[in-house]
Amino acid sequence: MDVCNGFDPIVPDAPDSAKLLILGTMPSVESLNQSFYYAHPRNAFWPILSALLGQELLTVEQKIHALKSAGILLWDVLASCERSGSLDSAIKKPLANDFTWIFKHHPHIKTIVFNGKSAETLFRRHVYGKQNLPSDLTLITLPSTSPANARLTLEDKRLLWQEKLSDLL
């Protein structure tokens, strides 16, 4: 088992501009190696965000700028865990991030989007009811953008993400 530590959140510059929180579970081995979110070349996250935001997102700088400009806060449910490989099913000893802090500093966030069912499950198990969260949150679970989620094509994933998020962006 390897100890995995997540990344700091990508946060819009102005606290009142954050309107949406997208949560994954824990960065993949490839993301940890590259020190950036969704770095696996077959992960659909950045192609989907690129389509939703209508701009090319190739560099880390472009990705960070696009998220911040769109009012999207990007983070993971877990701060750390033990895991062999990248599969969410291999997570052991999960430790949740501090969401009380996020909502204290970004009170305009009313929607949490989970990148996959595992992110939602971990959030409900380790955060919901255990941390001080706003009572009026909307929770949306979307298909995982991970290449391990091979039951949907990139286009199917993009369409489902677009259907749920187009009015929020």
C-alpha positions in Angstrom: 0.0 0.0 0.0 1.2 3.5 -0.9 0.3 6.5 1.1 -1.3 9.1 -1.2 -1.7 12.7 -0.4 -4.0 14.9 -2.5 -3.5 18.3 -3.9 -4.4 21.7 -2.7 -7.7 22.9 -4.2 -7.8 25.1 -7.3 -9.8 28.1 -6.0 -11.2 31.1 -7.8 -9.3 34.3 -6.9 -12.3 36.1 -5.5 -14.1 34.2 -2.7 -17.5 35.4 -3.9 -16.9 34.2 -7.4 -16.8 30.5 -6.5 -20.2 29.0 -7.5 -19.5 25.3 -8.1 -17.3 22.7 -6.3 -16.2 19.7 -8.4 -14.9 16.8 -6.3 -13.0 13.7 -7.3 -11.9 11.0 -4.8 -8.0 11.1 -4.8 -5.6 11.8 -7.6 -4.5 8.8 -9.7 -0.9 7.6 -9.7 -0.3 9.4 -13.0 -1.8 12.6 -11.6 0.3 12.3 -8.4 3.4 11.8 -10.6 2.6 14.9 -12.7 1.4 16.9 -9.6 -1.8 18.0 -11.3 -5.5 17.0 -11.4 -6.7 14.5 -14.0 -3.3 14.1 -15.7 -3.9 10.6 -17.1 -4.0 11.1 -20.9 -7.1 9.0 -21.2 -9.0 10.8 -18.4 -12.0 12.6 -19.9 -12.1 15.4 -17.4 -10.2 18.1 -19.3 -11.7 17.3 -22.7 -15.2 17.6 -21.1 -14.4 20.8 -19.3 -12.9 22.2 -22.5 -16.1 21.5 -24.4 -18.3 22.9 -21.6 -16.3 26.1 -21.2 -15.8 26.5 -25.0 -12.0 26.9 -24.8 -8.9 24.8 -25.5 -7.4 23.5 -22.2 -4.0 22.1 -23.0 -1.6 23.5 -20.5 -1.8 23.5 -16.7 -2.0 27.3 -16.7 -4.9 27.3 -19.2 -6.7 24.7 -17.1 -6.3 26.7 -13.8 -7.2 30.0 -15.5 -10.4 28.4 -17.0 -11.5 27.0 -13.7 -10.9 30.2 -11.8 -12.7 32.3 -14.5 -15.7 30.0 -14.5 -16.1 30.1 -10.7 -15.2 26.4 -10.3 -13.4 25.2 -7.3 -11.7 21.8 -8.0 -10.7 19.5 -5.2 -10.9 15.9 -4.0 -13.0 14.4 -1.1 -9.9 12.9 0.4 -6.8 14.6 1.7 -5.0 11.3 2.0 -5.4 7.5 1.9 -3.6 4.3 1.4 -4.0 2.8 -2.0 -2.2 0.4 -4.4 -2.6 1.7 -7.9 -5.3 4.2 -8.9 -8.6 2.4 -8.4 -11.0 4.0 -6.0 -12.0 0.5 -4.8 -8.4 0.1 -3.5 -8.7 3.1 -1.1 -7.9 2.2 2.5 -7.7 4.5 5.6 -9.4 7.5 3.9 -8.9 11.0 5.5 -11.3 13.6 4.3 -10.4 17.2 3.4 -11.7 20.1 5.5 -14.9 21.2 3.8 -15.9 23.4 6.7 -13.0 25.6 5.7 -14.0 25.7 2.1 -17.6 26.7 2.8 -16.5 29.3 5.3 -14.2 31.0 2.8 -16.5 30.4 -0.3 -20.0 30.8 1.0 -21.5 31.3 -2.5 -20.9 27.7 -3.4 -24.3 26.0 -3.4 -23.6 23.0 -5.7 -21.2 20.1 -5.3 -20.6 18.0 -8.4 -19.1 14.5 -7.8 -16.8 13.1 -10.5 -18.2 9.6 -10.1 -20.2 7.6 -7.6 -17.1 6.8 -5.5 -16.5 10.5 -4.8 -20.2 10.9 -3.7 -20.0 7.7 -1.5 -16.8 8.9 0.2 -18.2 12.3 0.8 -21.4 11.0 2.3 -19.4 8.5 4.5 -16.6 10.8 5.7 -17.8 14.4 5.4 -21.6 14.7 5.3 -22.9 14.9 8.9 -19.3 15.1 10.3 -18.3 18.6 9.1 -20.1 21.9 9.3 -21.7 22.3 5.8 -24.4 24.5 4.5 -27.9 23.0 4.7 -28.9 24.1 1.2 -26.4 22.3 -0.9 -27.3 20.7 -4.2 -25.4 17.4 -4.8 -25.0 16.2 -8.4 -23.3 12.9 -9.2 -21.9 12.5 -12.7 -20.2 9.6 -14.5 -16.6 9.3 -13.6 -14.2 10.7 -16.2 -11.7 8.0 -15.3 -10.5 5.7 -18.1 -11.5 2.9 -15.6 -15.1 3.9 -16.4 -15.1 2.3 -19.8 -18.9 1.6 -20.0 -19.5 5.1 -21.4 -17.7 6.8 -24.3 -16.1 10.2 -24.0 -19.0 11.6 -26.0 -21.6 10.0 -23.7 -19.8 11.3 -20.6 -19.6 14.8 -22.1 -23.3 14.8 -23.0 -24.2 13.8 -19.4 -21.9 16.4 -17.9 -23.2 19.1 -20.2 -26.9 18.2 -19.5 -26.3 18.7 -15.7 -23.9 21.6 -15.7 -24.7 23.8 -18.7 -27.0 26.0 -16.6 -24.5 26.3 -13.8 -21.5 27.5 -15.8 
